[in-house]
Amino acid sequence: MRIAENVKDDATDNCFFFGEEIKSLDNLEMNLLMEIIAGLLQDYIQPMELFEQEEDIGLFRASEGVDFSVTVEFLEALDTLRSQLCFIDACLNPKDFSDLWRSVADGLHFIFGSIYYSAIIDSLTRGLSSLELICEHYSLKMNKELQQMEPSGQGSEGEAHVDKAVDSEDGKGFATGRISLGEIEVVEITKFEFIWEYNFPQDKRKGVTFYKPVGIPNGFFRLGDYCQSNDQPLRGFVLAAREVTLPEAEYSCIWNQDKPPALLKPLDYTLAWSSNDGNEENFVGCGFFWLPKSPEGYKALGFVVTNKPDKPELGEFRCVRADLTDKCENYRLMLDANNSFPELAFRVWTTRPSDRGLNGKGVSVGTFFCTSYWSSEEELPSCLKNLSPTLQAMPNMDQNHALIRHYGPTIFFHPDEVYLPSSVSWFFKNGALLCRSGESIGEAIDAGGSNLPGGGLNDGAYWIDLPSDDRRERVKKGDLESAVLYVHLKPALGGTFTDIVMWVFCPFNGPATLKVGVMNRPLSKIGQHVCDWEHFTLRISNFTGELWSVYFSQHSGGKWVDASDLEFIEGNRAIIYSSKNGHASFTHPGSYIQGSAKLGIGVRNDAARSNYYVDSSTCYEIMAAEYLGEGIVREPCWLQFLRKWGPTFVYDSRAELGKIINRLPLALRNSVENIFDKLPVELYGENGPTGPKEKKNWEGDEIS
């Protein structure tokens, strides 16, 4: 590694490092700058093996110029940071300067920790700010090693690959802490101040707590307050916004100088609900919920909560011009006090954008909705809409590889699993057949799937089947050694998050096991089918690069699980437990009932840790990333096959179930029959699944 020469000439131009900005710093600011950079040197540049000569290690001194003795890579890193930060030089004050450099320091800690020690700091235990500049890790000029490194996850036939180099400008908006939505810019606020909580006497964990966002940067304004259930550790966000006064040239298509301001103060506040109308035994003080009264043509995006009857200040809150907002919907019910305290009827929901998915523009603000007597006709507070012509906060290809390597889960299969995964190419090479309606003999599929018919409709004209020869039973069992995760990268929630959707392929889905009370009955055919496509999804915050949540698909549905509720195997890599035979995804080992868990009746899903596993942080192939543009990722031929990956057989499953039901006590029979009627129809016949591109979540959001 080369060492930068000491700067000996006081007249040296310091343009490589905030040249003009440094000249304008006062002593307090300069001392702070020196303290931060000296700390970086102490942590990362002092180890002797990184340098050719001991005497080249030195600290800084402030004079007319700044004397630096650091690596060339370090200077180039600072130079790149300068290009991103100098635009706010004119509006810096000492406090903002301090916050700015603390953020820069976190980012540089991350860079040098990754390069020199090949270990990313555990963001869940030490705080997540070290990921705020993850974009720099893989786009800085200084990172020659990573630029020359072949991306991991590359395999053989049928694999997606990068067709051309990613523009060096791409990815610079990822994990910077702020995102432009067109006429407004938003910042994610994750620090909160307690305001008020609602508890139930019998179980305080069922209550909720309301918080005010704090630490909002100068020039940004609150859009609403935050609420969280008491059974979870405090972890959430709300957005604060400011108007973009000087839009960039690319926004000219959406910018109209005659439009009114993007943000305006509310005219007044309306008291939506208050706790002081009833018995105060169940409340810590009183809570007052205020809905901002918006000017005409503007909308409020959340409620303001106080613990005093005085109206909130108008100046700290903003309403958003209606054309910059989008519809939202109630999502999860956090509190329902109607049954416990009818005189204080009160409900609280989380909200989410109605327009979600690959092309959705809706941006979640993180606020809540509350009401006393809500009907479906009542208007909900709105969310934001991303009107930026580019998804500037989305990660580039190198950053996506970095995220997968850092967060990629390990998938554990059950110790008694017979039907393991394989790669698609292994399945094709080992005799998989393309079948046509009306023909009795199938056609062998080449390793890349190039002879599969692409496009069209799922009309039953074609399907894929197992080999018809003696390889059939062997292929059913898969090939764990060849297995990889097939990755679809897509924007979520208006480009403020990135969804890393990971698909696992199994040549066969085994039959189900029925549970009725203490009785467990393996079924002969019910639930089995040729080929199985299952997935889970990592949702990454584009504000910070933080893993926010993971979606676990479970047959025809699934659920989102917060990162704080995950089980981790190493660093920030979660564990996914795949159920025996059916390959549904679960957060923890155990036996899960698809039916009525309360009665213990339904299809059993057993999940456990074993020596059968796939590490998605290394065994993966990126198969699609539409947002990066045409030609960046070449989609495999088999992805365009939109028909069934397996034949369809209909058989009398009721006969097998009927034998079981008839052995039950009369008191149980009706309950069991009702539960069976609600189970997915695929349990009652063999019906091969469609491929990933035909699933609803390919373009839409996950079902939850």
N, C-alpha and C positions, 0 to 999 in steps of 0.2 A: 504494500500500500504506500502510495506516495504521500509526502508530507508537504504542506504548503509552507513556503518560505516566510520568515518573519517580515513584517512590514517595517522598514527602517526609515523610510522617507516620510516626513510629516506631511509632505505635499501629495502623498499618494491619494489617488481618487478611489474612494470607498464605494463606488457605484454597485459593487457586487453585493453589498449588504445594507440596504435601506440608507443609502448614502445621504440623501437630502434629509430624510427623517431623523437620522442620528444627529445631524448638525443642529436640529431644533429642539433636542431633548434637554430638559433641565436636569439638575443634579440628582433629584429624587428618581426621575425616570431612568437616567443613565445607571445609577447604582442598582436599580431593580433589574435592568437588562443584564448588567454584569453578573449579578447574583444568579440569575437563571441560567445563563450560558456557562458560567463557571461550574454550576451544579451538574450540567450536562457533561462537561468535560470530565469531572470527577467520576461520574458514573460509568461513562462509556469510552472515553479516550485514554484514560490513564493506564489500563492494562498494557504491560510492556510488549506482549506478543503482537499488538496492533501497530507497532512503530518500529522504524529502523534504528532510531537513535533515541536514547533517553532524554538527551538535552533538548530535543525538539518539542517536548511537552511543556506547555506554559499556560499561564492564565492571561487575562486581558488587562489592559490599562486604558483609561479614558483620557484622551487629549484632543487636539484639534481633529485628528483622525483617530481611528480605533485600531490598536495593535492586535492582530490576530495570529495565533499559532495553532492552526487546526488543519484537519485533513482537507484535501481538495473537495472530497465528496460532501463534507460538512458545509463548505462555502456554497457549493452548488445547491444544496438543500435550502439554505437560507435565502439564496437568490430566487429560487422558485417561490418560496413563501412570500418574499417581497412582492412579487408580481400579483399575488392574490390579496395582499393586505394593504398595499399602499394607497388604494383608493379611499380608505377611511382616515387617512392621515389628518386631513383638515379638521375632522370633528372629534379627534381624540382628546380626552381629558385624562388626568392621572389615574382615576379609577378604571376607566375603560382601557387605558393602556396596560394596567396591571392585569385585568381580566384577559386581555388579548394575549399578553405574553405568557400567562399561565397556560392558556390553551395551546400556544405554539410549543411551549416546553413539553406539554403532554404528548403532542404529536411527534416531536423529535425523540423523546424517550422511546416511543413506539418504534420509530424508524431504526434507531441504532440497536435497540434490544432485539429486533427481528433479524437484522443483518448480521450482527456480530455474535449473537448467542443462539440464533435459530430457535428462539422460543418467544412467542407472543405473550405478553403479560396477561395473567388471568383477570379478565375484565369483570367477572362476576364477583370476585372477592376483593379487588383493589379499586373498583370504580371503573366506569366505562369511558371516561374521557380520553384514555389512551388510544381509543379507536377513532377519535374525531378526525384525524388526518390520515386514515388508512388509505385514502386515495393517493397521498404522496408516496406511500410505500412502494407502489407499483407504477408510478408515472414520473417520478423525479429522474432527471438526467443522471444523477449520481448513482443510480441503482443499476450499474452495468451488469452485475452478476445476475440479477433477476431478469433483465431484458434478454440475456443470452440463454437463460434457462428454458428448456423445453417444458411446456405446460404439462403438469401431471394429469393423469387420467386418460392419456392417449392409448389407444389400443390398436386393433387391426381392422378387419373388414367391417363396413357398415357404420363406422364411427363418424360422428360429426367432428369437424375441425375448423380452425380459423383459416379463412380463405385469403385474407389480406390483413396487413397490419392495422391495428386500431389507431385512429388519429390520436396524436399525443395530447390534444386538447380534451378528448373525451375523458370523463371520470373526474375532472377537476372540481365538479360541484358535489361529489359524493362525500358524505361524512364531514362536511365543513361546519355543521351546526345550523346552517340557514338554507332555505330553499325558496327560490323565486317562483311565484305562481302567475307571473305576468305583471299586473299593475300593483301587486302587493308582494311583500317578502315576509316569510314566516320563520319563527324560531321556536324550537321545542323547549318548553319549560318543564323541568322535572323536580324542582325544589318547591316545597309547599309549606304553608303555615296553617296550623289547625284553626278551624273556625267553630265547628259545632258537630256533635254526633247524636245519632238516634240509636238507642239501644232497647232491646227487649229484656225485661227483668229476668226471664227464665234462661236466656242465652244471649249474652252480649256479642258473641261471635256472629250472630245473625244480623247485627246492626250495621250501620254505615257511618262513615265519617266524611265531612265536607271540608275542603281545603281551598285556601287562596294561593294562587301561584305567586312566587316571590323570585327576586333576582332577575326581573325582566330588564333586558338591555335598554339603554336610553334610546328614545325614539320609537320603541315598540309599545303596543297597548294590549291590555287584557281583552279577550273575547268571551270569557266565561270562567267559572270556577270548576273545581274538580271534586268528584265523589268516588269513594272506593269502599268495598265491603270490608268489614272488620276481620274476616277470616283469612285475609291475605296480607302479606307484608306490603308496606307502602311502596308501590311501584307503578307509575303511570306518567302521563304527560298531558298538558294542554298547550295549544299554540298561542303565541302572541304575534301580532302583525304590525307592519308599518307600510306606508304607501311608498312606492318607488317613484321618486320625483324626476329622475332622469332615465327614462326607459332606453334600453339598448336598441340598436338599429333593427335587430331581428324582430322586435316587438311592434314595428311600425304597422303591421297588418292588423293588430288588435288595439292599437293606441289611437285614441281620438282626443285631441286637445280640448274639444268642446264638452267632453264628459265631465260630470261633477266629480268631486273627490272620491277616491275609493273608500275612504274611512271617514266617518263622522261621529261626533259625540251623540249619545242618546238624548232625546228631548226631556225624558223623565224616567222614573221607575214605577212600575206597578207591583204592588205586593201580591205575589202569587199564592203564598201560603206562609203560615206562621205557627209555631208550636205553642205560643203563649195563650191559646184558647182553651187549654185543658189542664189536666193534672201534670204537674212538672216533675213527678217522681221519676219518670222514665227519661228525663232529658238532662243533659249537662248544660244548664242555662237555657236560653231560648234561641231558636233559629228562625231567621227571617229570609224568605226567598223572593228575590226581586227579579222581575222580567223587564229588561230595558225597553223603553218605548222608542221605536225607531223612527227617524225622519222618513218622510214619504220617499219611496224608491230604495229604501235600505232595509236590512234585516238583522235581527239579533241572532247570535250564534250560541248563546248559552245564558244561564242564570247567574246572578250574583248573590252570594250568601253572606249574611251578617249575623252577629249575635246581639245586635242592638236594634231598636225600632227605628233608628234614624236611617234615612235613605243614603245609599252609597254616593260617593262623589261622582259627578258626571265625567270629570276630566280623565279618569284613569281607565275608562272603558270605551270601546268603539263598536259601532255598528258598521256593517259592510254593505256596499252598494249591491243591489239585488242581482245584477247580471254577473257578479263575481262569486255568487253563491250557488249551491246545488241542493237538491232535496236530500233529506236524511230520514232515517227510520229508527224506531225503538228497536233495541237489540236484546240485551239481557236485563231481566227484572232484578234489580239489586235489593229493593225494599218494597214490601207490601204491608203497610200498617193498617189496612182497612179492616181486617178481621179482628185484630187485637184492640184497636182503638177506633171504633166507628165514628166517634165524635171528632176525631182528628184524621180523617181519611187522607192517606198520603202514599203515593207510589213514586219510585225512582227507577229510571232505566238508564243504561248506557245507550249511546246512539252510534250509528254508523251510516256512511253514505248509502243512498239507494242505488246509485250508479257506481258499481264496483267491477272489478275484473280487468282483463288485459287492456281494454280501451276506455275504462272508466275514468272520469275526470274528478269525481268526488273525493275530497280530502277530509279526513276525520280531524275534528278540532280537539277531541278529547274531553269535551264537556258532557253534561248529563241532561236528561229531561225529567221533570217532576211535575206532578199534578195531583189535585184532590179527586176529581171525578173526570177521568179522561175517556173520551170516545174516539173512535177511529176517524171521525170527521174533524177533530181538533188539529189545528196546524202545529207542526213541530218546529222547533228552532232549526235553522238551516245549517249546512256545513259549507265549507269552501269548495271552490272549483279551480282546478289547475288549468289556466288558459295560456300558459307558456307554450310557444311553438316547439320547444325542445324539452326533452326530459333531462335537463341538465344535472339533476341530482342522482341519476341512475349510475351504477358502477360500470366501468368498462370491462373488457374481457379479462385483463390481468387481475383486476380487483375481484371479479367473480371467482377466479381460480383461488385467490387468496382467502376469500370468505369460505369457500367450500373446504379448503384445507384446514381452516381454523375452526369451523363450526360443524363440519360434516359428521353426522351421527354414525354410530356403529349399530347395525341391525343384528339382533340375536334371534336365532330360530330355536324352537323348542327342542330339547334333547331327544325327544321321540319323533321328531319331524322326519317324514319319509320323502315328501315332495319339496325338495329344495330348489332354490333359484338357479338360473344359468344366464349366460349372455344370450341375446337373440341370435347372434351369428353361430354360437355353438348349437343351438336348437335347429337352425336351418342346416348346418353342416351334417347333423346326425339324423337326417332323414325326414324332416318336417315336409308336409305335402300341401300344395295349393290345390284345392278341390273346386270343381265346377258343377253347378246344378245340371243334372241329367247325365253326368259322366261318372262311371264307376271307378276309374283309376285316376289317382291324383298325380300332379306334376311336382317333381322335386324342386325345392326352392334354393336358389343359389345363396351363398353366404351373406351377401349384402342385401338380399331381397329385391334385386333389380328386376326380376320377372314377376313381381307382384303387381297387379293392376292398381294404379293410383287413382285417387279421386272417386267420383261417382257417388252412389248411394248405398247404404247398408240394406240392399234389396234381396239378400239371400242367394245371389248369383254366384258368389265365391265365398270360400271360407278356408281357414287353415286347419290342418289336422296333424295328429301324431303319425309317425311312420306306420306303415301297414305290415311291416315284416317283424322279425324277431327283435328289433331294436326298440320296439314300442314301450315295453315295460321299463327298460333301462332309461330311455329318454324321459319318461314320466318323473323319474327321481331327480332330474336336473343335474347340474354340475357346478358345485359351489366354487370350485377353483376359477371358473371362467366368469362368475357372476360380477356384474357391475351395476351401478345406479345410473339410470338415464335421466339427465337433468334438463328441465325446461326453465329458463330464466324469463321472468316477466315483471312488469311494473304492477304495483298494488296501491290502492287508495290514492289515485291521482299521481303516482310517481313519487310519493313520499316514503314508500316502502318498496323493497324488492322481494319477490317471492322466488325462492329456490325450490322448485318442485322436483322431487326425486322419485322416479318410478323404478320399481323392482319387478322383474319378469320371472315367472315360474312356469315351466312347461305343463304343470298339472295342479289343479286344486282338489284336495282330497275330500272324502265324504265327511259329513258333520257327525258330531256326538250329541245326543239328546240327553238333557238333564231334567228329571222330574223328582224334586225333593232330593232324597239320598240316592236315588237310582240314576245310573249313567248308562246309556245304551248307544254304543257305536252303530251308526246306520250304514247300510250296505252301499247305497247309491246317492241318497239325498244329499245335495250340496256339492257333489263332485262335478267337474267339467274340465275340458281341455283348455290349457293356458289360463294364466291368471296375471292380471296387471293390478298392482296395488301401489299406493304412493303415500308419501308424507311431504309436508311443505315447511321450509324454514322461512319465516318472515323477518327480514332484516330492516332496521330503521335506516333510511337514507340520510337522516340528520347526523347520526353518530356512528353508523356501522355496527351497531349493537344487535345481537340476536334478541328479537322481541318476543316471539312465540313460535310454537311448532304446531302444525295441524296433523292430527293422527286420523287417517282414513280407516273406517271400520265398516266394511261391506258397502251398503248403499248410503252411508252418511259418514259422520266423524265429528271431531271437536277440536277447537283450538285450546292449547295449553300454554300458560304463561311460562316464560323461561325460568322463573323462580320455582316452578313446580316440577321441573324436569329432573331426571336422574342422569348424572354425568359419569363418563368413564375415564376421561382424561382431559384436563384443561376445560375448554368450553365445548367439548363434543358430547352431545347427549346420547342416551341409549334409547333405541327403539326396540320394543319387544314384538316379534311377529308371532301370531297365534298358530297353533298346530293345525295343519291341513288347510285352513282358510286364509292365512297370511294377513289377517287384520292387524292394525298397529295399535300398541298400547304403551302407556307411559311407565308402567311398573309390572313386575311379574305377578301372576295370580290367575284365577279362574273367573272369567267374565261371562255373564249370561246375556244372550241376545233373545229377549222375550220379557219375562217378568223376574227381575232380580229379587224382588220382595218375596215372591212365592217360590223362587228357586226353580222356575220352569222355563225352559227354552233351549236354544242351541248353545252349547258350551264352547267357549273360546279359551283355551289354555295357553298361557304365555310364561316362558321361563328362560333363564340364561343357560347357555351351553357352549360347547366348543364349535358350534356351527354359527358363524357370523360373517358379515361383510362390513368392512370399514369404508364408508362412503367418502371419507376425506382423501382417500387415495384411489379407490376403485370406482371411478365415475367417468361418464362421457357426456359432454354437453351436446344435446341433440337439437336444441332450438333456443333462439333468443331473438324474437322478431324485432324488439325495440332497438337493437344495435344496427339494424339496417340490412338491406338485401345483400347477400353474399358474405356476410361476416361469419355466419355459421351455416355450413351445408347440412341440411337435414337429411338423415338416412332415408333410403328408398322405402324401407318397411314402414316408416312413420306415415307415409302417404296412403297406406292400405287402410281403407275406412270401413272394411267389412269385419265379420266375426273372426276372432282368433280361436276358433273351435266350432265343432258341429253342434247342431241342436237336436236333442232327443227329448221326447215327452213320454213319461212313463207314469204308472199309477202309484205315485208316492203315498197316496192316501191309504192304500192297502197296508203298507208297512207301518204307517203311523197308527192306523186303526187297531192293529194288533197290540200296540203298546197302550193305547188309550183304553181299550177294553179290559186291560188287566188292572186298571186303576180303580180305587173306590169311587162309588157313584158321586160322592160330594166333590171330587176333584175333576171329573170328566168334562163338565161344561167349561170350567176355567181353562183347562188345558186346550180344549178345542178352540176356544176364543183366542188364546194366545197364538196357537198355530196358524189361525186364519190371518193374523197380523204380520207373520214372518214374510220376508221377501219371496217373491214368486220364483226366483232362481233356485230356491231350495227344492222345488217340486219338479225339476227336470234338468237335463244337462243343456246348458246354453252358453256357448263360448262368449267371452267378453269382446267388446270392441277395443281397439288400441287407444293409446293415450290421447290422440288428437280428436277422437270422437267423444271424449268425456266432457261433461259440462264445465269442469273446472279448467279446461284448456284455455278457453277465452273468458270464462266467468270466474266468480269467486268460489271459494270452497263452501260446501254445504254445511252450515252450522246454525 
